[in-house]
Amino acid sequence: MPDATWTEIGSVDELKQRPLQQIVCGQTKLALSYKDGRFAAISGVCNHIGGPLGEGRLEGDYVVCPWHYWKFHHRTGQGEPGYEGDQVATYAVKVEDGRVFVDLTPVTKRQKLPKQSHPLARPIVRADGPVRVLGLATTAMTADQPRFSASDSLLEEALAYAHEHLQLDTQLIKLRDLSFRACEGFYSKAAEACTWPCSITQMDPTDQMDRVYEAVVHWADVILVSTPIRWGGASSLYYKMVERMNCIQNQETIANRHLLKNKVAAFIIMGGQDNVQGVAGQLMTFFAEVGCQFPQFPFIAHSRGWSAEDMERNNSEVQNSRELREGAQALVGRAAEMARLMVEGQLAMHPLARGGRKAHQLDSEPTG
């Protein structure tokens, strides 16, 4: 019979049915593996941000965390080649009379390699200077085959006016020029699995969503978004971008950390068909959720209605409309004036509480 330091966790016949599983013994979480006729146990808590290793998968000799794919050897607990110094605790396992036992006193302890924080994770400090206006163009089009875009055109009109007449700093990002991955649903695995900056940004240095994060979080005072109407909604590139910006909103509700302060958002909505109000509502809902504020009349829009299929006429109307150009200029002027008041502290700041959602506590410190 086993002595008092061993804990029974189940039968051999049952536990060997799965190559990897999460076992909880009191306060200790284990990732129990079965490979080549042998059981092994390492801590079930990932070194990264506490992901459940036992709920991942066994890839060769390595347990792969289901949250962000960090790897640890299923017997030694060491990280994958090049990261061996990053190690989770290991536990002795033995089999007696068809039962599996684990000694909950670690054989080896957890070790973490010092990691340099991502540049985007730095403190948010607004540098002195004029109001800064960021234009985000979300129209998709064929690379190297430019065509007229009504929403792009009015966004460029607004930025030119802001720079030349209002003496503001401006920046234009066209999403179609960036290569970035779609959101991969880390939040759907667990709320704390969605990190700032985005887990994809931290893992993939080729992902160019970091340019949007840098501009939106660290640079801009005004965020001016332009979009066409596509089947009654904003563009597919817009949705691809804001799904990746969930990591900003998640900081509000999970960590009570407000990445966007004193930011003003405004919108340019252009469509050959209708549903301006629906598109504006979605845009405003999302940017309100990440903490932005809006000027009076926060969007301009143009649509010729449901039956307007002659898109060349729609483009011609926009190109020749002085009213729309002046509307774009007035829009950026309203947004910039509101941003100026906020930056100068002339609009009172109010206590913020998790984006208006119910607060809850998360324990992010790895244990076991």
C-alpha positions in Angstrom: 0.0 0.0 0.0 1.2 3.6 -0.7 2.4 5.8 2.2 0.7 9.0 3.3 2.5 11.3 0.8 0.8 9.7 -2.2 -2.7 10.6 -3.5 -4.8 8.3 -5.5 -6.2 9.8 -8.6 -8.0 6.9 -10.4 -7.7 3.6 -12.1 -5.1 2.7 -14.7 -7.8 1.5 -17.1 -9.7 4.7 -16.9 -6.8 7.2 -16.9 -4.9 5.6 -19.8 -7.9 6.2 -22.2 -6.7 9.8 -22.7 -3.2 10.9 -23.7 -3.6 14.1 -21.7 -6.1 15.3 -19.0 -6.4 17.8 -16.2 -6.5 16.4 -12.7 -7.3 18.5 -9.7 -6.1 17.3 -6.3 -7.2 19.8 -3.6 -5.5 23.1 -4.6 -3.1 21.4 -7.0 -3.8 21.2 -10.7 -2.0 18.5 -12.7 -1.5 17.8 -16.4 -1.5 14.0 -16.4 -0.1 12.4 -19.6 -0.1 8.8 -20.8 2.5 7.9 -23.5 4.3 4.8 -24.4 2.6 2.9 -21.6 3.8 5.3 -18.9 2.0 8.0 -16.8 3.7 11.4 -16.1 2.5 14.5 -14.3 3.5 18.1 -14.5 1.7 21.2 -13.2 -1.6 21.9 -14.9 -0.9 25.7 -14.8 0.9 27.3 -17.7 3.8 29.7 -16.9 2.4 32.3 -19.3 -0.9 33.5 -17.7 -2.1 30.4 -16.0 -3.7 28.5 -18.8 -5.0 24.9 -18.1 -2.2 22.7 -19.5 -4.2 19.5 -19.0 -6.9 20.8 -21.3 -4.4 21.2 -24.1 -3.0 18.5 -26.3 0.0 16.2 -26.3 2.2 17.0 -29.3 5.0 14.5 -29.4 6.7 14.8 -26.0 5.2 18.3 -25.3 2.1 19.4 -23.6 0.7 22.4 -25.6 -1.3 25.0 -23.6 -4.7 25.5 -25.1 -4.7 29.2 -24.5 -1.5 30.5 -26.2 0.3 27.3 -27.3 3.2 27.4 -24.9 4.9 24.0 -24.7 6.3 22.0 -21.8 7.8 18.5 -21.8 5.3 16.1 -20.4 7.8 14.4 -18.1 10.5 17.0 -17.4 8.2 20.1 -17.4 10.9 22.0 -19.4 9.9 24.4 -22.2 10.4 23.6 -25.8 14.0 23.8 -27.3 15.3 27.3 -26.8 13.1 27.8 -23.7 14.2 25.0 -21.5 14.8 27.4 -18.6 11.0 28.1 -18.6 9.8 25.1 -16.6 6.7 24.0 -14.8 6.7 21.8 -11.7 6.9 18.0 -12.1 5.4 15.3 -9.9 6.2 11.7 -9.2 3.6 9.1 -10.4 3.4 5.4 -9.6 1.0 2.6 -10.3 -0.1 -0.1 -7.7 -2.8 -2.7 -7.9 -4.3 -1.1 -11.0 -4.5 2.4 -9.4 -2.6 5.5 -10.2 -1.0 7.6 -7.4 0.7 11.0 -7.5 3.0 12.5 -4.9 1.8 16.1 -4.6 5.2 17.3 -3.3 6.9 18.6 -6.5 10.0 16.8 -7.7 11.1 19.9 -9.6 9.8 23.4 -9.0 8.4 26.0 -11.4 11.0 28.3 -13.0 10.2 31.3 -15.2 12.6 32.9 -17.6 12.6 36.7 -17.3 10.6 38.1 -20.2 10.8 41.6 -21.7 7.3 43.1 -21.9 5.9 43.9 -25.3 6.5 47.6 -26.4 2.7 48.1 -26.6 2.4 47.3 -22.9 4.3 50.4 -21.9 2.5 53.1 -19.8 0.2 55.3 -21.8 1.6 58.9 -21.7 0.3 61.5 -24.0 3.2 63.7 -25.3 2.8 67.4 -25.6 1.7 68.8 -28.9 -1.4 69.6 -31.0 -4.4 67.3 -31.2 -3.6 64.2 -33.2 -6.1 62.8 -35.7 -6.0 59.2 -36.8 -7.8 58.1 -39.9 -8.7 54.4 -40.2 -9.8 53.5 -43.8 -11.6 50.1 -43.9 -12.4 49.8 -47.6 -11.1 46.6 -49.2 -9.8 46.6 -52.7 -7.5 44.7 -55.0 -3.8 45.3 -54.2 -2.0 47.3 -57.0 -5.4 48.0 -58.7 -6.6 51.3 -57.1 -10.1 52.6 -57.7 -12.1 55.4 -56.3 -13.5 54.9 -52.8 -16.1 57.3 -51.6 -15.3 56.6 -47.9 -11.5 56.9 -48.5 -12.0 60.1 -50.4 -13.9 61.9 -47.6 -11.6 60.5 -44.9 -8.6 62.0 -46.9 -10.5 65.3 -47.2 -11.0 65.4 -43.4 -7.4 64.6 -42.7 -6.1 67.2 -45.2 -8.4 69.9 -43.6 -7.2 68.9 -40.1 -3.6 69.2 -41.1 -3.6 72.2 -43.4 -6.3 74.4 -41.8 -6.5 73.3 -38.2 -2.7 72.7 -37.9 -3.2 69.3 -36.3 -1.1 66.2 -36.5 -2.6 63.5 -38.8 -2.0 59.9 -39.7 -3.8 57.6 -42.1 -3.9 53.8 -41.9 -5.5 51.9 -44.7 -6.3 48.5 -43.3 -6.0 46.9 -46.7 -2.3 47.8 -46.7 -1.7 45.7 -43.5 -1.3 42.0 -43.1 -2.9 40.9 -39.9 -4.6 37.7 -38.7 -8.3 37.5 -37.8 -9.2 37.2 -34.2 -8.7 33.6 -33.1 -11.1 33.7 -30.1 -8.8 33.6 -27.1 -11.6 35.3 -25.1 -13.9 32.4 -25.9 -11.5 30.0 -24.2 -11.4 32.1 -21.0 -11.8 35.8 -20.4 -8.2 36.1 -19.0 -6.8 34.4 -22.1 -7.5 37.6 -24.1 -4.5 39.7 -23.2 -3.2 43.2 -23.9 -1.6 43.5 -26.3 -3.4 40.8 -28.3 -2.0 37.3 -27.9 -1.5 37.1 -31.6 0.6 40.3 -31.6 2.7 38.9 -28.8 3.3 35.6 -30.6 3.6 36.7 -34.2 6.0 39.5 -35.0 4.8 39.6 -38.6 1.2 40.5 -37.6 0.7 44.1 -38.4 -2.2 44.8 -36.2 0.4 46.3 -33.8 0.3 49.4 -36.0 -3.4 50.0 -35.3 -2.9 49.3 -31.6 0.1 51.8 -31.4 -1.9 54.5 -33.2 -5.2 54.0 -31.4 -3.9 53.5 -27.8 -0.7 55.5 -27.7 -1.0 58.2 -30.4 -4.4 59.4 -31.4 -6.7 61.9 -29.7 -9.3 61.6 -32.5 -10.1 58.3 -34.2 -11.9 58.9 -37.5 -13.2 55.7 -39.1 -14.4 55.5 -42.6 -16.4 52.5 -44.0 -18.5 51.6 -47.0 -21.8 49.9 -46.4 -21.7 46.2 -47.3 -25.0 44.3 -47.2 -26.3 46.6 -44.5 -23.2 46.6 -42.4 -19.7 48.0 -42.2 -16.9 46.5 -44.3 -15.4 43.1 -43.6 -12.0 44.8 -42.8 -13.7 46.9 -40.2 -15.1 43.9 -38.4 -11.7 42.1 -38.7 -10.1 45.1 -37.0 -12.6 45.5 -34.2 -12.6 41.8 -33.4 -8.9 42.1 -32.8 -9.6 45.2 -30.7 -11.6 43.1 -28.2 -8.3 42.9 -26.2 -8.7 46.7 -25.5 -12.4 46.3 -24.4 -11.5 43.2 -22.4 -9.1 45.2 -20.3 -12.0 47.4 -19.2 -14.2 44.5 -18.0 -11.6 42.1 -16.7 -8.8 44.3 -15.3 -10.6 47.6 -14.8 -7.8 49.1 -16.9 -8.8 51.9 -19.3 -6.5 52.0 -22.3 -8.4 54.7 -24.1 -8.8 57.9 -22.1 -9.6 61.3 -23.6 -10.2 59.8 -27.0 -12.9 61.0 -29.4 -14.3 58.8 -32.2 -16.2 59.9 -35.3 -17.3 58.2 -38.5 -17.7 58.5 -42.2 -20.2 56.1 -43.7 -20.7 55.8 -47.5 -23.0 53.4 -49.3 -24.6 52.8 -52.6 -27.4 51.1 -50.6 -29.0 51.9 -47.3 -28.9 51.2 -43.6 -26.8 54.2 -42.5 -28.4 54.2 -39.1 -27.6 50.5 -38.5 -24.0 50.9 -39.4 -23.6 54.1 -37.3 -25.2 52.3 -34.4 -22.7 49.4 -34.6 -19.7 51.8 -34.9 -20.8 53.9 -32.0 -21.6 50.9 -29.8 -18.2 49.4 -30.2 -16.2 52.6 -29.7 -18.3 53.5 -26.7 -17.5 50.1 -25.3 -13.8 50.8 -25.5 -14.2 54.2 -23.8 -14.3 56.7 -26.6 -16.6 59.8 -26.5 -18.4 61.4 -29.4 -18.9 65.0 -30.6 -22.3 66.3 -31.5 -23.4 64.8 -34.8 -20.6 62.1 -34.7 -20.9 60.9 -38.2 -21.6 62.0 -41.8 -23.1 59.6 -44.3 -24.3 59.3 -47.9 -26.6 56.7 -49.4 -28.8 56.6 -52.5 -31.0 53.9 -51.1 -31.8 50.2 -51.6 -32.5 50.4 -55.4 -29.3 52.3 -56.3 -27.3 49.7 -58.2 -25.5 52.1 -60.6 -22.4 52.5 -58.4 -20.6 54.7 -60.8 -23.3 57.3 -60.3 -22.9 57.0 -56.6 -19.2 57.7 -56.8 -19.8 60.6 -59.2 -22.2 62.2 -56.7 -19.7 61.9 -53.9 -16.8 63.2 -56.0 -18.9 66.3 -57.1 -20.5 67.0 -53.7 -19.2 70.2 -52.1 -21.7 69.5 -49.2 -20.1 66.1 -48.4 -16.5 67.6 -48.5 -17.6 70.4 -46.2 -19.3 67.9 -44.0 -16.1 65.9 -43.6 -14.2 69.1 -42.7 -16.9 70.0 -40.1 -16.9 66.5 -38.7 -13.2 66.5 -38.0 -13.4 70.0 -36.7 -16.1 69.0 -34.1 -14.1 66.0 -33.1 -10.8 67.8 -32.7 -12.4 70.6 -30.6 -13.9 68.1 -28.2 -10.5 66.3 -28.0 -8.8 69.6 -27.3 -11.1 70.3 -24.4 -10.5 66.8 -23.0 -6.7 66.9 -23.4 -6.6 70.3 -21.7 -8.7 69.0 -18.8 -11.6 71.3 -19.5 -14.0 68.4 -19.5 -14.4 66.7 -16.2 -13.2 63.2 -15.8 -15.6 60.8 -14.1 -14.8 57.6 -12.2 -14.7 54.6 -14.5 -15.9 51.2 -13.4 -15.2 48.3 -15.7 -17.0 49.7 -18.8 -20.3 49.7 -17.0 -20.3 45.9 -16.6 -20.6 43.8 -13.5 -17.2 43.5 -11.7 -15.7 40.2 -11.0 -12.4 39.0 -9.6 -9.9 36.8 -11.5 -7.0 35.0 -10.0 -4.3 35.2 -12.6 -1.4 34.0 -10.4 -0.3 30.4 -11.4 -0.6 27.9 -8.6 0.3 24.2 -8.4 
